[in-house]
């Protein structure tokens, strides 16, 4: 049923629209209405994200909000717009890009005392925009379910990410490699500004607009960069430095949980250091450092083990874009350089936590982590299951449950002896408790997503909800749900995820 003229999606009391991005002016975006999907239906909703924007369960079950988040334009006070940006795709300058299938509805400002700050709501899959190029402006049910679930899963793992409020389906046909059906994801973030926004204005030599954008980002998201004593008081160098550190920490967390992004183009990199644009992503099954999760990545540019280097390359592109404002190449390089140490330190910290050795520096065995990763790779050990079983072993479970994961058991025994010696220097009980809180039992493996998608295509959305429940608390045991934490089936190796996802 379509909403009536009075059936408007109302904001919660004391919340208001305050679309700061729109104040930048029309050089930065095009205002246009969404092209709603017909006969929408709920596929999945996140109550946790709804609470961030002040919405209760009644909103995410209402006809008014269903149509608002499907693009019907009945959201009181919204001002939809598509932003323009450019970027490097697979290492090659792609020129002007932009929100080809996404619309920023606006920015919600919470009442005083609310725990969240202002948050933007964006619809992905809401139709053609001036930046769609050869695309159709739509998203498919398959990719929308994957983004919805992974956004919430990453948040629960403690990894900076955009969030997902809802995924709404429609029987509208959409054509990719085959005929599929349409869907719209409502995404939430403090900002959806990307590296590519800066590249766009730098490449076109619109320096005044570049400065306007940088000042906007600093004033609203990096206020500490204004008047910072570091970098000779240059706020733009300070901004580059801050973004580099956030990006380093984010990628270190990706590597620690075995997350492959799949398409780390500069237009897919958040200026806030958030994981953004979930397309051909994957959580590793077997630990294969050179794994390529994107079927479209013929050169392996975005292989799992290349992600830290690619992030630095992308930051270098951002640095080049900001150089007209920084006006000192040495200063720009100095702002970028700490990325390497920050990544290394953060990754080591993450891995020590996974081993239950947070309080140790590993000076007595500095190669412990590297040797373990090489051992996991040589034996193609399931990454998530290894860490969870190791956590159980430290809790008192039989070491054989971990040892049996390795073909070269003597090599594992030798490593385990070294690890046990260090474990003896800390409280085993505290180590076990810590490990169980940072080594998840549940991650969004490709085959789990595929099963949920297959059910959803038959209008059974219970599997989406079940997965969401598990992924929202991935460190809990969830008795009776062991199948969702088991080894992937053989057919999972044949799942191909491409950029069209």
N, C-alpha and C positions, 0 to 999 in steps of 0.2 A: 504494500500500500504506500503510495507517495505521500509525503507530508503535506498537510494543508498549509494555506498561507499563514495561519496562526500557529502552526506546529513548528516553532523555532527551537533549535537546540540552545538552551539557556546555559550561561556560565554559572558556576556556583556563586553564592553571595560574596560580595567584596572582591571578587576576581574581576580583572578588566583586561581589555586588549591594549597593549602598548607596543605597537610594532616598530621597534627602533630601526630595524633594517630598512624599512620603507622610507625613513627620513633621509637616507643617503641620496635619494633622487632617481629619476628614470634612467640615468646612465648605467645603473647597476641592475636593473630588472625590467620586466614587462608585466604590467598588471593585466590579468585576464581571469575569467571564470573557469572553474574546473569543468571537464566534460564527464558528467556522472556516469557510472556504470548502471545499467538498467536492472531493475528487480534485485537489489542487493540483499545479501543475507550475512549474518554473523558467522565467521569461521573461528575466530579466536579473539579473546580480549585479555589484557593484562590488568588485573586489579591494582597491582603495585604501581604501575605507571599511571593508571587513572588517579590514584591518590596523589601523585606528584603534581597533577594539574587540578586538584580539588574535586575530582569527579567521584561519585559513589557508584555502587552496583546498579542503582536504578537508572543511571544515565546510560551505562553500557548494556542496557537491555531495552532501551527505549527506541521507538520508531524514529523519533526526531534525531537522536545521535547516530543511529544507523545510517540515515540518509545524509546527515552532515558529513560523516567520515567516509561516505561513498562519493562525495563531491557534488551533492545536490544544491549547495549554496544556501542552506537554511541555518547557517551558524551565525548567530547574532554578533555583529561587530567584526567579522572576519574581513580581511583585505587580501585576497589571494594574489600571489605574484610568483613569477619564475625568474630566478637570478641568472646572470650571464657570467661565465668564467671560461678560461682556456686551460690548456694543460699539455703535459707530456704523457703519451700513452705508449706503453711498452718501450719507453726510452726515446720516442720520436715526438717532435713537436707536432701537435694535432691541430693547433689553431683554436679558433673560437668553439667552445662547447656550450655548456649551460644546462639548466634544469630541463632536460628533454622530456621527462615524464613525471616531474614532481612539481608541486606547487606549495609554497609557504603560505599557510592560511593566516599566520600572524604570530604574535608573541603574547603569551599570557603572563600577566603580572600578578603575583599572589598578594593576599592581604598582609598587613604587618604582622610579624610573628610567625608566619608560615615557614616551615623548614626549608623549602626550596626557593631558589631565585626565579627570575623570569625564564620562561621556557617557550621555545618556538614549536609549533605543530606544523608538520609538513605531510602532505598526501603524496604517496608514490604510486604511480599508475593512474593518475587522474586525467590523462589525455594529452593531446598534442599541445606543444608550446612553440614559440618562435625558434627554440633551440633544439627541436627534436631531430633535425637533420633528416636522415632517411628512416628514422624510427616511427613507431605508431603511437607513442605516448602512453602505452599500456604496460602493465606488469601482469604476469601470469600467476595463477594460483600456486603453482609449484615454488617459484622463487619467493613469492610473498610469504608463504608459510615458513620457508627456510629463514628469511630475514627476521620475521616476527619472533620465532623461537630462539634464534641465535643472539639477537639483541638482548633478550632477557637472560639467556644463559650466560653471556659474557658479563653482564652486570653482576649476576650472582657469584661469578668466579672472582669478582673484585677487579675486573679489567675495565678501564674507561671505555665507554661506548655510547652511541646514540641508543635511545630506548624505543620500544614499540608499544603503542597504545592498543592497536587493534589490527586485525586483518579481516577484510570484508570481501566476500566472493560475489560473483555474478556469472550467469551462463553466457555472457557475451563472448563469442569466439575470438581468440587471439592466435596468430600464427607465428610459431618459431620454427624449430626443426619439424614440428608437427602441429596439428590443431590442438589448442589448449583453451582454457577459459580464463577470463580476466579476474583480477583481484586488485584491491587497493590497501596499502599499508599506511597507517597513520604513525609517523615517526616523531619523536620528541627529543629535543636537545637544547642546550643553552644557545647554540648557534650552529648553523650548517655551513659556515664559511670554510672554504678549502684553500689549499696552497694555490690552486688554479685561479682563484679570484684575483690574487695578487699578480700572478703571471699574466693575466689578461690585460690589465692596465699598464703593466711594465712593458709588455711586448708591443702594445699599440702606442707607447710613449705618451700616455695620458698621465703625466706625473702628478698633476694636481689631484686627479681622481684616485691615483694610487695612494697619495698622502692622506686623502680624505678617508679611504678605507682603512689604512693603517691606524690613523688616529681613532677611528671608530672602534676598532678591535682593542686597542690599548685602553681607551677610556672605559669601555664596557666589560672587558674580559681580562685585561692585564694592567690594572691600574698601577701596580708596583713598578712598572717599566717607566712610568712618567716621572722624570726627575731622579731616576736611579743613578747612584754615584758610579756604578760599574759602567764600563764601556764609554768612558769620558762623558757621561751624562747623556749619551745618545739614546733616546727612547726606542728607535727603530732597531738598533743593534741589540738592545736589551730585549726587545720583542723576539727577535730571531733566536737569541740565546734561550729564552724561556720556552719557546715552541720546540727547540731542539731537545731540551731536557725532558719535556713532557712526552715527546715522541719516543725518545730513548727508553723511558720507563714503560710506555705502552708496549713497544715491540719486545722488550725483555720479558714482559708478562706473556705475550703471545708465545714466545719461544719456550717458556717454562711449562706451559700447558699443552704444547704441541698444536697450536692453532696456525693454520695456513690461511692467509687472506685471499690470495689467488690473483688479485688484480690491483697492485699497488701503484696505479698511475697517480701523477701529482694532483689530478682533479678528484682523486679518491682519498686524499689525505686531509684530515681535519686540522684547522688552525688551533683547535683546543686540545689536540692530542687524544681525540676520541677514535675508537674503531668505527668506521663509517662505510656504508655501501657494501652490504653483505651480498655478494654474488656467488662466484665459484669457490667459496670457502670450504675448508674441511678441517676437522680435528684428526690428527694422525691416528691410524690404527697401529700397524707395525711402525716402529721407529726407523724411518728411512730419511736421513737428513736431506737428501736431494729430491724428495718427493715433490711432484708438480701436481697440484690439485685442479688447475685450470686446464681443461681440455683444449682451450684456444691458445695456450701459451706454448707455442711450438719450440721456442728457443730456451725455455726453462728460466726465463728472466726472474720469475716470481716463485721459484722453488723455495721450499721451507727454509733451507739453510742460507738463502740469499736475502732473506727479508731484512736483517739488520743493515746490510750494506745498501740495499735499495732505499731504505728509509733515509739513510745519510745522503744518498744521491738526490733524493727528492728534496731534502732540506737544503742542499746546495742550490737546487733550482729556485727554491724560495729565497735563499740568500741573494741570488742574482737578481730576482725580481725586486728585492728591497734595496739593492745597492744604490739606485738613484736617490734614495732617502738617507741611507747610511753615509754615503759619499766618501767611504774609506774602505778599500778592499781588504786591507789588513785587519781592520776592525770587524768586518763581516766574517772573515775567516776565524778570528779569535772567538766570535760569538758561536760559531758552529763547532769548533774543535772539541768542546767539552762533551759533545754527544757520545763520543767513543768511550770515554771513561765512565760516563753516566750509565750507558748501556751495560758495560762490563760489570760495574759495581752492582747494578740493579739485578742483572741476571744471576750473578753469584749469590746475592742475597736471597733471591727466589729459590735457587737450587739448594742452598743451605737449609732454608725453611722446609723444603720438600723432604730433606734428609733428617729433619729434626735436630739440626746442628746450628740453630740460629745464633747461639751465643759464642760460637767458635769462629776463628778466622781461617782454619784449615792450614795454618802455617806448617804443621808437622806432615801434612800430606796434601800439598797444593794441587796435585794432579787427580785427586779423588773423583771430582766431578767429571773432568774430561775423560778419564779412563772409563767411568761408568757409561757415559754417552757413547763412547766408541764400542763398548761391550754390547750395549743395547742395539746399536746399529748393526754390528756384525751378526748378531743373532736374530735380528728383525723381531725384537720383543714388542709385544703390545704395550704402547707407552702408558696409557691410562691405567690398565690393569696392573702393570708392574708397580707403579707408585702406590696404588691402593693396597696391593698385597704386601708391599714393603711396610706400609703403615701398620697393617694387621700384624706382621711379624714382630715389629718393635713392641706392639701391644701384647705379644705373647703367643701368637699363632705359630704353627710349625713352619720353620724356614723352608721346608721342602716345597711349600706352595709358591714360593718365589723362585727357588732353584729350578723347579720344573719348567719354568718359562724359557730356560736357556738350553741350547744344544751343547754349548761349550760350558759344561757345569764346573769343570775344574777352574776355568778362568773366573767364573762367578764366585766360586768358593774363595779364591785368592782375594778378590775385591771385597767380599763380605768380611773377611778377616780384618782387613784394613779399616773398613767402616765400623766394625764392632769395637775396635780399639778406640776410635774417636767417640763412639756412642757411649763408651764407658766413662767419658769425662763429663757427661751431662746427666740430668735426671731422665731415666728411661720413661717414666710415667708422663712427665711433661713433654718429652719428645714425641711420644706416641699420640698424646692428645693434640699437640700442635700439628703433627703430620696428617691426622685425620681431618683437620680443619683446613688444610691447604692442598691435599691431594684428592680431587673429586672422585666420587664413585660413578657419577653420571656426567657424560658430555654428549653434545649433539653429534653423534656419529652419522655419517651419510646414510647408512641403511635404516637407522631409526627415523630420520627425516623422510626417507622414501616410503616407509611403511605408513607414516602419518599422512603423507600426500596421497598415496593410493586410496586410503580410506576416505579422505576428504573429497576426492573426485567422485565418490559414491554418496556424498552428502553425509558422511559419518565423520563428525568433527571431534568425537570423543578421544581419539588417539592424539590429536593436537593438544587437547586439554591435559591428558595424562602426561605427555612429554613436558608441557609447560610446568606442571606441578613438580616433576622430578628435577627439571633444570633450574627451577627457582630455589631449590635447596639441594644442590648437587653433592654436598658433603654428608648429608643425612643417609641413614641406611635404607629407609623405605622398604621394610620387610614385604616380601611377596613380589617385589619388582626386580628381582635379580636378573631376569632375562634382558632387561634394559642396560645392564652393566656387564653383559657377557661379551665374549669374543664375537666379532662380526661374522656373518655367514659368508661362504665362499663367493656368492654372487655379488657381494658388496665391492669386490675388487673390480667389477666391470662397470660400476657407476661412473658416468662421465658428466662432469659439470662444466659448462662453458660460460663465456661472458654473456650469452643470451639468457642465462638463468636469472 
